[in-house]
């Protein structure tokens, strides 16, 4: 064979090396570890796959009679000589999954408390339902019409048979046990009536609830007078501690950190407050049984923090806005997301106390939407459990924004984001999912990332990947 070989003179030039892209999936199998941004790349694929797959209107009855939510919706759509129901008394105000994603609880402005079996909703989601569809009410775990406005509902993580709900019109927390059907709560917690208007007592309305995951007897609730109340259910029905602010303005949302040692609250004046339950500057006061009121150890004004972002300040007039909601990222506990009444969303980094992510959608008036009606609702977004994606109901149109709040400069919402490569620009983008109704609250399934949205017409919208047959 050697006689067929042609000798080649050695070249002084170095041979050219071809740059080939590495196969990410193969590298995972070879190296046994994920790339740093692998989860971020997967989140971009996930958000592009979302669409509305099911609509479930609130067509429920109590003892054969339409419930109050259904009656209000019918009166608003068709006039029977009765005065129209105000917008503030309609729609789903809050919803939440339990820790395992088996049940979904929701409350309406009209006063309905409903617990759904999520599997029943999901199995019907991709089916084409007739226009006169009426859901099988026997599949509901619980449906109560309490005949009072309800604004928030939460599961008790220490006892998944318990749900707590409250109203901005009442000063009590109603705790129901879903293991048996009863219209009466198993426990009622009340605040102290300390507000006086023209000589008459006025109830403190409660705006949000948070359970402690470490101490099952502790429960927190914020009110309309700038106070976060804490109950120890072993002691009694009145608060054992009051976390106060320097104003009487409403606190719309509260959150506990991962260790349940720090309480965060935000509301009407666009300020985020922080109380340290371990003590801090008022450690002596926390140990005192005589002094029950404690101020925050620090606070941040979001408008001032947003002004530090030069590119944002150059394009927008930054003014103080009401905070609708704050939420900790379950996959990155130092990220505290906030949502403002003008539709802006962002992230406050708890390590350096700086705003790291911002999303500023077009204003509501640009699409001729009713801004005054939108202000009647506190929009309640939700994090996806594992991808640092924030699901937010749009303030100007029917749909939700899926915001990429990944904790890195590769996130398109990061304040230091730069479009380096064309591939990154194409793949890593926020996603808007158009829907049939305007969204007021979102909840993400803790295991499979399905999103359920509550609407202004009291419907439940299931947002997920469409089923396909092969």
N, C-alpha and C positions, 0 to 999 in steps of 0.2 A: 504493500500500500504506500510505502514511502516514496516510490517513484512518481506517484500521482500528486504529491504535495508540492506546492509552489512556495519557495521560501520568500518571506517578506522581510524587507529591511526594517529594523527597529526605528520607530519615530521618536523624535525629541519632544513632541507635544503630549501632554497628559490626556488620557482618554476622557471623553465627555461622560458625565454621569447624569442619568435621567432622574428627575425628581418625581417620585410617584406618591400619590396620596395614600395614607395608611387606611386600612379598613378598620373602622372603629370596633365593629362587632367581633372581628377576629382577634384584635388586640386584647379585648376583654377576656376571651377564652385563653389566650396565651399567657398574658401577664397576671390574670386573676384579679384585676382591679379596674375600676372605672376611671375614665378621664375626669379632670376637674369639672369641666362644663358639660359632661355627658347628660346629666339630668336636665340642664338648661336646654340642650338641643331637643330632648324628648318633649319638654313642655311646649315648644313651638309646634311640634307635630300634633300634640294633644289639642291645643286651642283651635287649630285649623279644622279639627274634626267635629266641633260642636255645632249643633243645630237644634231647633225646637222639634221635639218628637212627640209631644203630648200636651193636651189642654184639658184640664179638669175644672169645670165651673162649680161654684158652690151651690148645688141644687139639693139641699138637704132638708129634712123634715124632723120635727119633734112631736111625737104622738100623733102623726098623720097630718100635722099642720106645718106649713112652711116656716123655717126658722127665721129669726129676726134679720139675719144677713141676706137671705133670699128675698124676704119681703122688701127690704130697703132697696135692693137692686131692681126689683120689679117696679116699685113705685117711682124710682128715678128714671127708668127707661120708658114706662108707659104711664100716662096720666089718667087716674081714675077719680079725679076730683079732689085728691089729697095733695097737700103741699109737698113739693119735692124734698127728698132727704138731703141734707147738707153733705158736701163732698167730704168733710172731716169725719163723717160717721160711716164711711164706706171703705172697703178694701182690707187686704191682709196687712196687719201692722207688724207681725213678727212670726218667724218659724225657725225650727231647729231640729236636727237629727239627734237621736240618742247616740251614745258612744260607740255602739256596734252597728248603727245604720239600719236597725230593724224597723224602728218606728219614726214617724215624722209628726211633730206637733206644730200646730199653727193657731193663731188667734186673729180675730177680725175686729175692726173698729166698732162693728155692730154688737159685739159681745159674744161671739161664738168661739168656743174652745174645742178643737178637733184633733184627734190623734189618728193618723193614717198608718196602715200597714204598707211600708214602702214597696215591698215585692208586688203587691197588688197593683199599685200605681205603675210600676216599671213594666210589668207584663202587659198592661193595657196601653202603654205609651205609644208604641209603634202601630197599633191597630187603627184602621180608618173607622172612626166612630160616626154614627148618624147624627143629623142635626138635632133630633129629639132625644139624644142620649141622656139617660138617667142612670147615675152610678148606683151599683148595688150597695145600699147603705149597711147591709149586714157585714160587709168587710171592714167597716170602721171599728176601730177599737173603742173610741169614745167620741161622742159629740154632745156638747152641752151648750145651751143658749142661756147665758148668765144675765142678759138684759142690762149690761153696763159696758161702757167702752173699755176695751182691752188693748194695751199698747206694747206689751212685751211678755214673752214666755220663755222659760228655761227648764231644761232637765236637771235634776239633781244627780251629779255624777256618782255620789255615794249610794244612791238608791234610785235605780232606773225606773222604778214604779211611780216616782213622784215627779210632778211638774209644778212649777210655780209661775203664777201670772199676776200682773198688776196693771194699774191704769194711771194715767196722768190726772184723772179726775178724783182718784181715791188715795187714801193714805195707808192702805193695807195691802199685804201680800197674801194671796190665796194659794194654798198648797193642796193639790188634788192627788189622790192615789188612783192610778188607772187600773190597778188590779181588780177593782170592782167599780161598777157604774153607779155613781151618785152625784147629784147636782150640788151637794154640800161639800165644801172643802174639809179635809181632815185637820187642818190647822190654819189659823189666821194670825199673821204678824202685823202689828200696827206701829206707826210712828207717833211721836209726841206732838200734840197740837200746840204749837208755840206762836203761830201767826195770828194776828188780830187785825181785822179791818172794821173800823167804825164800831168797835166794841164787841164784835162777834167773832167766834173762832172760825178759822178756815183750815180745811184739811190740806196737808202737804201731798200733792200728787206725786206718784213714784214713776220714774222714767225708765229705769233699767235694773236688772237683777244679775248678781254674780254669786255662784256657790264656791266655797272653798273645797278643793279636792283633797286636802290633807285633814282638815278638821270637819267632819261631816255635820257638826252642829252649827257651824258658822254660815251665815248668809248675809250678803250685802245688797243694798238697794239705794240708788241715787234718787233725789227728789227735785221738785221744782223751785226749791229755795236755797240751792247751793250747798246741800248737805248730803254726805254718804252715810247712811245708817247701817250699823252692824248689829245683828242679833246673834245671841247664843241661845239656841232653841232649848237647851237644858235649863235655862234660867227662867224664861218667861216670854211673853208676847211683845214686850217693849224693847227697844234697842238698848244694848249695853254699852254702846260707843257711838259717837257722832264725829265724823271727819268733816270739818268745816272748811269753807273758802272765805275769801275776804269780800264776798259779794253775796247777794240774794238771788243771783241769776240761776237759771235752770241748768242742771248737769244732765246732758242727754244720754251719755254712755259711760260705763265703767268697765275696767278690766283688771284682773289680778295677774301678776307675773307668774312664771313657771313654778317658783318656789312658794307661791301664795303668801309672800311676805311684804309685797308692795302693791298698793292700790293706785290705779290711774283713773282719772275722770276728766271729761271734756264736755263743753256745752256751748251756751248761748253767746259768750263773749270771745269765742275763738281761742281759749286758753286751755292747755292741758296741765292738770294738777297731779302731784305725786305725794302720797302719804306712805310713810314707812311704818308698818305695824310693829317692827322690832324696836322702835323708839326714835332714833335720830336725835334731832335737837330737842325734842320734847319727850325724851325717854322717861324722865321722872313723872311727867303727866300721864303717860300710858300705864304706869304702875299704880296710879292713884285711882281709888274707887269713888272719890268725891268729885273730881273734875272729869266730866264725860265728853267734853268738846275739845277737839284737837285740830290745829291748822295744818296746812300742807307744809312739807319741808322745802319744796321748790315748785316752780311752775314755769311754763314756756308759752309765750304768745306766738302763735303760728304765723301771723302776718309779718312779724319782725324777722322770723327765721326764713321766711320765703323771700324777703327783701335782700337777704345776703346772697341769693343766687343771681349773679349778674345778668346772665342771659334771660332769665325769666323777668326780672325787673325792667329790662330794656324793652320787652314786648308787651307787658301787661301792667295795668294799674292795680297794685296789690293793696287791698283794703281788708279790714277785719271781717271775717265771715264766721257764721255759726258752724260748730262742729256737729255733724249728725251722728257719727259713729267712730269708735276706735277699736282696733282688733290686733291682737298679737298673731304673728305668722307662726303656725304650728310647726313648720319645718325649719324655721330660723327664729328662735325665741327673742332675739334682740331687735327684731324689726316690729315697730308699732305703726300700723297703718291708720290713717285718718281720712275721713271723707267729709267735705264741706257742703254747705247748702247750695253753692253755685255749681256743683258737679265736680269740683276739683278733688283729686285724691293724691295721697303721697305717703311717704314712709319716714318716720322719725327713728334714727338709729340710737338705741339706748346705750351704746358704748361711748360715743362722743357727743351725743345730744345735738346732732345736726340732721337737717332734712336731706336725705340721699336720693329719693325718687319723687317725681312729680308727674302727674298726668292732668292736662288742662284741656278738656273737650270744648267745642264751640258753645257759647252761651245759649240758654234756652230761648231767648227772644229772637235769635237768628232763624229758628225754625217756626216762628209764630206760635210757640207753645204757651200755655197758660201758666205763667210764672207764679202768680198769686195762688193758684190751686196747688202747685207743686210744693209750696212752702208749708202746706198743711200736713205733709208727710215727712217723717224722718226716715230717709233711705238707709237701709241696713245691709251693707255688703257682707261678703264672706270670703275667706281664704280657701283655696283648694288645699287639701291636707298635706301634699308632699312636694309641690312644684313652685311655691312662691308666686302663684298666680292669684290675683285679686279680682273677684267677680263683683261688679258694681252695676246697679240699675241706672240707666241713662236718665238724666234730668230733662232732656229735650225731645226725646223720641222713644218709640217703643222698642226696647232692646236692652242688652247688657253689654258692658265693656269687660273683656278679659284682659287685665293689665299684667304685663310682665314686670314684676317687682323683684326679679332675681337679685340677690345681694352681691352684685358685681357691676363693674362699669360696662360689661357687655349687654346689660339690660337697656332697652331703648328708652325707658323712663328714668334712667339714672342721670343725675345732674351733670356728671362728667362723661356722658356717653359721646363717642365719636364714631362716625361711620368709616371704619377702616377698610373692610373688605365687602365686596358686592354680595357675597354669600351671606354674611352676617346680616346685612340690611334686608335681604329678601326673607330670610328664615325667622329672624327674631323681631317680630312685630306684634303690637297689640291687636287683638281681634275684637270686632264688634259683631254680635250675633243679633240680627233683627228678630223681633218677636211680635206676636199678634196683639199684646196688651202692654200697657205701661207697668213697669216693675217698681215695687216698693221695698221688697226684702228678698234676700237670697240665702240659701243654705246649701252647702256642699256635702255630699255623702262622704263619710270618713274613710271608706274603703275603695270605692270604684270611681270617685270623682264626678259622679252625676250631680248636676246642679238642679235644684228645685227653686223656682222663683214665685213669690206671691205678688199679686197685681192689685191695681186700684179697683178692679171689678170683683175682687175676692176669689179669683181663679188661681189654680196651681199650674204652673208651666214646667214641664220636664224637659231639660236641656241636656242632651247626651249625643252619643254616636248612633246613627241610624243602623238598624239591623239589616243585613244583606244576606241573601241566600246564594249559595254557590252550587 
